[in-house]
Structure formats: structure tokens, C-alpha cells
Amino acid sequence: CTLFAIAESPVEAGVIWVGSNDGLMHVTRDGGANWDNVTPAGMPPWGTVSMIDPSTHEAGRAYIAVDGHQEDIRDPHLFKTTDYGKTWKAINNGIPKSMLSYTSAIKEDPVRKGLLYAGTANAIYVSYDDGENWESLQADLPQACITWIAFQEHFNDLVVGTNGRGIWIMDDVSHLQQLTPEVKAADAHLFTPRPAYRFKDRQRVDSPPNNQSRPERAPYGASINYHLKDELKGVVVRIHDETGQQIRRLRGTGNKGLNRVVWDLRHERLKQIELRTTPDVHPHVWEEKRFRGRDTRPVLHWGIGPPQRGVLAVPGTYTVKLAVDGKEYEQKVEVRKDPNSNGTEADIKKMVGLWKDVVNDINEVVTMINRLEWIGKQFEDLNGVLAQTEGANALLDALDEVHGELTGIEDELLQRQLHASDPKSYREQMMLYSK
């Protein structure tokens, strides 16, 4: 005799639904002055009305999830009404029956009418046809009892509460909202991306490393979602700015069905130094296990790899192009300014312009270093051959002289200590690349 669930209509004032833990449903249309018993005919005996979800799209429409496991009723029991509870329809088709298939949560999508999400004692399901059919939406969600379903509507995220596995978020369900039979039948389809925010890291109070309340961070950037009818190889995603210039190329997944690639809102990565010569500061570098059998090795910076991230894109509208099996599909994606930032978009454009100039300079220096390394490697190989050749001393001396001049140029670009692929760059003065 306890009212276990209550929900107010988001589209019609005065409409309130309540459900009890002994299998009764009531509704008022006048703010509680009068109540009507609208219990579905198929309500399981003593079933607990666990969650009520009035539709955000239509007055009089509502969904309920009923949990009967305390009476050892373990089948799913989901109902919908479109007439304020005068009639109800059971909508359980597709949820497999088991000891853990009793239902405790249901939610209609706030964007697409009839797109439903439901939770059982061990899984979450989705229906694209207003409950006529259900299919699994489990992904990497652990098997746990789904106790509540909600939406973070601004970011279009699906949020579920569980009994024993914490809170889980499916970031950006815009692809589910746009998934139709026509999309599934097409060879490929690129979904309209949600807007992406150019968030900047902010200082925060840290917590112990074993803090169980610390969440996983959501992928940063723009979610690029697409559907493939069949499994394919060689899928490519390209990002173009407002002038039409390509600023990023991403390798896409080619799985049958839904795919997602995240653009981190950055331009192409910086060019990387490829060391090929044997440095006098570490003549045995190629004998190290990590470089055996390789033609090149990187410059290291304090034990980590070299800087690779490209310039962060300015706020604006970008074009996403999906290349699949000789065809191209495109959509627009909006990149928005961090709302916590006091800087203007004009300020950001000036700053990014400076960054791009610096990156161009870095790439130019890296190109020069790599060319000098190619030449230096050829000198090393040629010296090895000429050292075994009679009468080659004069040529060896000439080669050493030219090689020394080129090495002197390279040393102006990259301090010699970094040729050891060791991060102890402080042993020598920084040269142009490091600056």
C-alpha cells in the first residue's frame, strides 16, 4: 500500500501519475483534486510500479515498468497508454525471459517520439518502434540491475543508474535518434553530429588514486557516428574548415552496423623527427632492444614521446566527410566556445593563428632535420663501403669534410644530446627545434 513511483506530465499541467508497490496505477488530471484508478488489466499480482515515464511528446501518453520479482514473477512487464490510462498495451516483445528479466525502468527519448529505453535486472534494451520490438543496448555496460534511466538533454547523453555498478553514461545517442529502417538499408549513412564544445582543462581538487567515485572521462571532441550495411575496409573521415581546407584525416572503423570516430577538435599532428644516424654521444644506440631492427628512432622529451597534438580548432562550423567504398557522405558539425571562458572568438582566432605559425615553423625544422638525417645515413653507409676500398682515403677525407659541415648545420637545429633518444636534453643548450 505504498506509493512507489510518481511522475508529473511535462507537457500538460495538472496531470500526475502514481504507482504503488501492490500493483495499482492512478492518475489525476486536475492537480490531485480527483484520482482515477487506471491499473492495466495485465498488471501482475502485487507488482511494484517501479518507474513511470509520461511522454514529452504527447499529452495522455505514458509508459510504466513493473517489477514482480518479490512475488517470484520474473518476466518483463512494460506497458504504454496513449489515453491517460483508459487502455494499456503490454510492450515486452524481444526481451528474453530469464530469472533476471523483470523490469524496473523505462524512458522515452526526449528527441524522437517512440524511441524507448528499458532496464531489466541484468541488461538495458532499446526499441525504435514504440515498444513493439526490443533489442539489446548493452555495449560495455556490465550486467547489473538497471534501477533508473534519465537524460542529460543538453549533451544528449543517456544516463542509467544501476544496483551495484554505479552510474553509467552512453555519450551522445544522436545516432540512435536518427537510426531508421531506411538508414539500415542504405550501404552507408553519416549521422548529423551533435555540437562539440572546445572545453579547456580547469584546475580541480584532486582525490586519492583509489577513489571509487572518480569517473571515467568522456571522449573529448566531436563524435562522428555512421552506419555501414556491411563490414568494410579503408574507411576514412576527413574534417574541413569553413574555407574548404582539409585540417584532419582520421582512420575510421569499418564494422557492420554502428561506428563512431571521435575528432579531438585538433588539426593534423605535428611532423615527427626520424633519427637515422649513429650519434657519437651514444654509438650503441641501435643495439638497444627498443630500436633493434628499426630504421628510425624518435626524439624523446623527458621520458615521453615528442609533442604530437595539432592546433586546437577555432569555434565555427566544420564539414565532416566520410569516404566509404568510393563514395563520399558529408555533414556539418558545430564547434562551440567553452562557455566558462571569458575570451572572445576573435581572441581565440588570433591565438590559434599564432599557434599555426609556430606549428608551421616546427614542421619546417623537422623536415630539414629529417633530410639531414637521410643524408647523414647515406654518408655512414658510404664510409663503411669506402673503408674497405683501396685508394679511397682522399675521397673519405672529402666526405668527412662535407659531412662535418652538414652535421654542424643539424646541430644548430637539434642539440646533439637528443640524438641519443634519451630525454636528458638539459645536458646541452637547447637549439632551434627545442626552442
C-alpha positions in Angstrom: 0.0 0.0 0.0 2.9 2.3 -0.6 3.1 4.8 -3.5 6.4 3.7 -5.1 6.5 5.9 -8.2 5.3 9.4 -9.1 5.7 11.5 -12.2 4.2 14.7 -13.5 3.4 15.3 -17.2 6.0 17.6 -18.8 3.5 18.7 -21.4 0.2 19.1 -19.6 -0.2 20.9 -16.3 -2.1 19.1 -13.6 -1.5 15.5 -14.9 0.2 13.4 -12.3 0.7 9.6 -12.3 1.3 7.4 -9.3 2.0 3.7 -9.0 2.1 1.6 -5.9 4.0 -1.5 -4.7 0.9 -3.6 -4.7 0.1 -3.3 -8.3 -2.1 -0.2 -8.7 -1.9 2.8 -11.0 -3.8 6.1 -10.5 -3.8 9.4 -12.5 -5.1 12.8 -11.8 -5.8 15.5 -14.4 -6.7 18.3 -12.0 -3.6 18.6 -9.9 -4.7 15.9 -7.3 -8.3 17.0 -6.6 -9.6 13.8 -8.2 -7.9 10.5 -8.9 -8.8 7.7 -11.3 -7.8 4.0 -10.9 -6.2 3.2 -14.3 -4.5 -0.1 -13.4 -3.7 -2.1 -16.5 -5.6 -5.3 -17.0 -2.4 -7.2 -17.4 -0.7 -5.9 -14.2 1.0 -8.8 -12.4 -0.4 -9.5 -8.9 1.3 -7.4 -6.3 3.6 -6.0 -8.9 5.7 -2.9 -7.9 5.3 0.0 -10.3 9.0 0.8 -10.3 9.1 3.7 -12.8 6.6 5.9 -14.6 7.6 8.0 -17.7 5.0 10.5 -19.0 5.8 11.3 -22.6 7.5 14.6 -23.5 5.9 14.5 -27.0 2.2 13.9 -26.4 -0.3 14.5 -23.5 -2.0 11.4 -22.3 0.9 9.1 -23.3 2.9 7.4 -20.6 5.0 4.3 -20.0 5.4 2.2 -16.9 7.9 -0.5 -15.8 6.6 -3.1 -13.3 8.8 -5.3 -11.1 7.3 -8.6 -9.9 10.3 -10.5 -8.6 9.3 -10.2 -5.0 6.4 -12.4 -5.9 8.7 -14.6 -8.0 7.3 -13.1 -11.2 10.4 -12.6 -13.3 9.0 -11.9 -16.7 9.3 -8.4 -18.1 6.2 -6.2 -17.7 6.2 -3.0 -19.6 3.1 -1.0 -20.5 2.1 2.0 -22.5 -1.0 4.2 -22.7 -2.0 6.9 -25.1 -5.3 7.9 -23.5 -4.5 8.8 -19.9 -4.6 5.1 -18.8 -8.1 4.2 -20.1 -6.4 1.4 -22.1 -2.9 -0.1 -21.8 -0.8 -2.2 -24.1 1.9 -4.6 -23.0 5.2 -3.9 -24.8 7.6 -6.7 -23.9 8.4 -8.4 -27.2 12.1 -9.0 -27.8 13.2 -9.0 -24.1 14.3 -12.6 -23.5 12.7 -14.2 -20.4 15.1 -15.4 -17.7 15.4 -15.3 -13.9 16.7 -11.7 -14.3 14.3 -10.3 -16.9 12.0 -8.5 -14.5 11.8 -4.8 -15.4 12.5 -1.8 -13.2 13.0 1.2 -15.6 11.6 2.7 -18.8 12.3 6.0 -20.6 11.1 7.6 -23.8 13.7 9.6 -25.8 13.2 13.3 -25.5 14.1 14.0 -29.1 12.5 11.1 -31.0 8.9 10.0 -30.2 8.6 6.3 -29.7 12.3 5.6 -29.2 12.3 3.8 -25.8 14.9 2.5 -23.4 14.1 -0.1 -20.8 16.1 -1.8 -18.0 15.9 -5.2 -16.5 17.7 -6.9 -13.6 20.7 -7.6 -15.8 20.6 -5.5 -19.1 19.3 -2.5 -21.0 17.3 -2.6 -24.1 16.2 -0.2 -26.9 13.0 0.0 -29.0 12.8 2.0 -32.2 9.1 1.4 -32.7 7.4 2.5 -29.5 7.9 -0.8 -27.8 6.7 -3.2 -30.5 10.2 -4.8 -30.6 13.2 -4.6 -28.3 16.9 -5.2 -28.8 20.0 -5.2 -26.6 21.8 -1.9 -26.0 24.3 -3.4 -23.6 27.6 -2.4 -25.3 30.2 -2.4 -22.5 27.7 -1.9 -19.7 28.3 -4.6 -17.0 25.4 -6.9 -16.2 23.7 -5.1 -13.4 20.1 -4.2 -12.4 19.1 -1.0 -14.2 17.3 1.0 -11.5 16.7 4.3 -13.3 17.1 5.9 -16.7 17.5 9.6 -17.4 18.7 12.0 -20.0 21.3 14.8 -19.9 19.4 16.6 -22.6 21.9 19.4 -23.3 24.6 16.9 -24.3 22.1 14.3 -25.5 23.6 11.6 -23.2 21.7 8.6 -21.9 22.3 8.1 -18.1 21.5 4.9 -16.2 21.6 4.1 -12.5 22.4 0.6 -11.5 22.3 -1.5 -8.4 25.9 -2.4 -7.8 27.8 -0.9 -10.8 27.4 2.8 -10.2 26.1 5.3 -12.8 26.8 4.7 -16.5 26.5 7.2 -19.3 26.2 6.5 -23.0 27.6 9.7 -24.5 25.7 11.1 -27.4 22.8 9.0 -28.6 22.0 11.2 -31.6 22.8 8.2 -33.8 20.1 6.1 -32.2 17.6 9.0 -32.6 18.4 9.1 -36.3 18.6 5.3 -36.9 15.6 4.4 -39.2 14.9 1.4 -41.4 16.0 3.5 -44.4 19.3 4.2 -42.8 19.8 0.5 -42.0 19.0 -0.4 -45.6 21.5 2.1 -47.1 25.1 1.0 -47.9 26.4 3.8 -45.6 25.0 6.7 -43.7 26.7 9.6 -41.9 24.6 10.9 -39.0 24.3 14.6 -38.2 26.8 15.2 -35.3 25.8 17.0 -32.1 27.6 20.3 -31.4 31.0 19.9 -29.8 32.4 22.1 -27.1 36.0 23.4 -27.2 36.4 22.8 -23.4 39.7 23.8 -21.7 41.1 22.0 -18.7 40.4 23.7 -15.4 42.1 23.3 -12.1 40.2 21.0 -9.8 40.6 19.5 -6.4 42.3 16.1 -6.8 41.3 13.0 -4.9 43.1 9.8 -3.9 44.1 7.5 -6.8 41.8 4.7 -5.4 38.8 7.0 -5.1 35.9 4.9 -6.3 33.8 7.9 -7.1 36.2 9.3 -9.7 34.5 8.7 -13.1 36.0 7.9 -16.5 36.4 11.0 -18.6 34.1 11.2 -21.6 35.9 11.2 -25.0 36.9 14.8 -25.8 35.7 16.4 -29.0 33.1 15.7 -31.7 31.5 12.3 -32.1 31.4 11.2 -35.7 28.8 8.5 -36.0 28.0 6.4 -39.1 26.2 3.2 -40.1 27.6 0.6 -42.5 25.4 -2.1 -44.1 28.3 -4.5 -44.4 31.8 -4.7 -43.0 34.3 -2.7 -45.0 38.0 -1.7 -45.0 39.6 1.6 -45.8 37.0 3.9 -44.2 38.3 7.5 -43.9 36.9 10.5 -42.1 38.1 14.0 -43.2 37.5 17.3 -41.4 37.4 20.5 -43.5 37.2 24.1 -42.2 34.9 26.9 -43.4 37.3 27.6 -46.3 37.1 24.0 -47.5 40.7 23.2 -46.5 41.2 19.8 -45.0 42.6 20.1 -41.5 42.4 16.5 -40.3 42.3 13.0 -41.7 41.1 10.2 -39.4 41.0 6.4 -40.0 37.5 5.1 -39.5 36.3 1.7 -38.3 34.6 -0.5 -40.8 32.3 -2.6 -38.6 29.0 -3.7 -39.8 26.3 -1.6 -38.1 27.1 1.5 -36.0 30.5 3.0 -35.9 32.0 6.0 -34.0 35.1 8.0 -34.5 36.0 10.9 -32.2 37.6 14.0 -33.6 39.6 15.7 -30.8 39.0 19.1 -32.4 42.6 19.4 -33.5 44.4 19.9 -36.8 46.8 17.4 -38.1 49.5 16.2 -35.8 53.0 17.8 -35.9 55.6 16.2 -38.1 58.0 13.9 -36.2 61.8 13.7 -36.2 63.1 10.4 -37.6 66.7 9.9 -36.4 68.7 7.5 -38.7 72.3 8.2 -37.9 74.6 6.7 -35.2 75.4 9.5 -32.6 78.8 9.9 -31.1 77.2 10.6 -27.8 75.7 7.1 -27.8 77.3 4.9 -30.5 75.5 1.8 -29.3 72.0 3.2 -29.5 70.9 0.8 -32.3 71.8 -2.1 -30.0 69.1 -1.2 -27.6 66.2 -3.7 -27.6 63.6 -1.0 -28.4 65.5 0.1 -31.6 66.7 -3.3 -33.0 65.5 -3.9 -36.5 64.2 -0.4 -36.9 65.3 2.2 -39.5 64.4 5.2 -37.4 64.1 6.3 -33.8 62.3 9.2 -32.2 63.5 12.2 -30.2 62.3 11.8 -26.6 61.3 14.5 -24.2 61.6 13.7 -20.5 60.8 10.0 -21.0 57.7 10.5 -23.2 57.2 10.8 -26.9 57.6 14.1 -28.7 54.8 16.6 -28.9 52.2 15.4 -31.4 48.9 17.1 -30.9 48.0 19.6 -33.6 46.4 23.0 -33.2 43.0 23.2 -31.4 40.4 24.3 -33.9 38.7 27.7 -33.5 34.9 27.8 -32.8 32.9 27.6 -36.0 31.2 25.2 -38.5 33.2 22.4 -40.0 32.4 19.8 -42.7 32.7 16.1 -41.9 33.3 13.9 -45.0 33.0 10.1 -44.8 34.7 8.2 -47.6 33.4 4.7 -48.0 33.9 2.3 -50.9 34.4 5.0 -53.4 31.5 7.2 -52.2 31.5 10.3 -50.0 29.0 11.4 -47.4 29.1 14.7 -45.6 27.5 16.6 -42.7 28.2 19.8 -40.8 29.4 19.9 -37.2 29.4 23.0 -35.0 32.4 23.6 -32.6 31.4 25.9 -29.8 33.5 28.1 -27.5 34.0 26.9 -23.9 31.1 28.7 -22.0 33.4 29.0 -19.0 35.9 31.1 -21.0 35.9 34.9 -20.9 37.8 35.1 -24.2 36.0 36.1 -27.3 36.0 34.1 -30.5 38.2 36.9 -32.1 40.7 36.4 -29.3 40.7 32.6 -29.9 41.2 33.1 -33.7 44.3 35.3 -33.0 45.7 32.8 -30.6 45.2 29.9 -32.9 46.7 31.9 -35.7 49.9 32.2 -33.6 49.8 28.5 -32.8 49.5 27.6 -36.5 52.5 29.8 -37.4 54.6 28.1 -34.6 53.5 24.6 -35.8 54.5 25.5 -39.4 57.9 26.6 -38.2 58.3 23.3 -36.2 57.2 21.3 -39.2 59.7 23.1 -41.4 62.6 22.5 -38.9 61.6 18.8 -38.6 61.6 18.5 -42.4 65.1 19.9 -42.5 66.4 17.6 -39.7 64.9 14.5 -41.4 66.5 15.4 -44.7 69.9 15.9 -43.0 69.4 12.6 -41.2 68.8 10.9 -44.6 72.0 12.4 -46.0 73.9 11.5 -42.8 72.8 7.9 -43.0 74.0 7.7 -46.6 77.4 9.1 -45.6 77.6 6.4 -42.9 76.8 3.7 -45.3 79.2 5.1 -48.0 82.0 5.4 -45.4 81.5 1.8 -44.5 82.0 0.7 -48.1 84.9 3.1 -48.9 86.8 2.0 -45.7 87.2 -1.4 -47.4 88.3 0.1 -50.7 92.0 0.8 -51.5 92.9 4.3 -52.6 89.8 5.8 -51.2 91.4 7.9 -48.5 91.2 11.2 -50.4 87.5 10.6 -51.1 86.9 9.6 -47.4 88.6 12.9 -46.3 86.4 14.9 -48.7 83.2 13.1 -47.5 84.2 13.7 -43.9 84.6 17.4 -44.5 81.2 17.7 -46.2 79.6 15.5 -43.6 81.1 17.7 -40.8 79.6 20.8 -42.4 76.1 19.2 -42.6 76.4 17.9 -39.1 77.2 21.5 -38.0 74.0 22.7 -39.6 72.0 19.9 -38.0 73.5 20.8 -34.6 72.1 24.3 -34.9 68.6 22.7 -35.3 68.8 19.9 -32.7 71.2 19.6 -29.8 73.4 16.6 -30.2 72.4 15.1 -26.8 68.9 14.4 -28.1 70.4 12.1 -30.8 70.8 9.5 -28.1 67.0 9.1 -27.9 67.4 10.0 -24.3 65.3 12.8 -22.6 68.3 14.4 -20.8 68.2 17.4 -23.1 69.4 19.7 -20.2 72.9 18.5 -20.7 73.3 20.8 -23.7 71.9 24.2 -24.7 68.6 24.0 -26.4 68.7 24.6 -30.1 66.0 25.7 -32.6 63.7 22.7 -32.6 63.5 22.5 -28.8 63.0 26.3 -28.5 
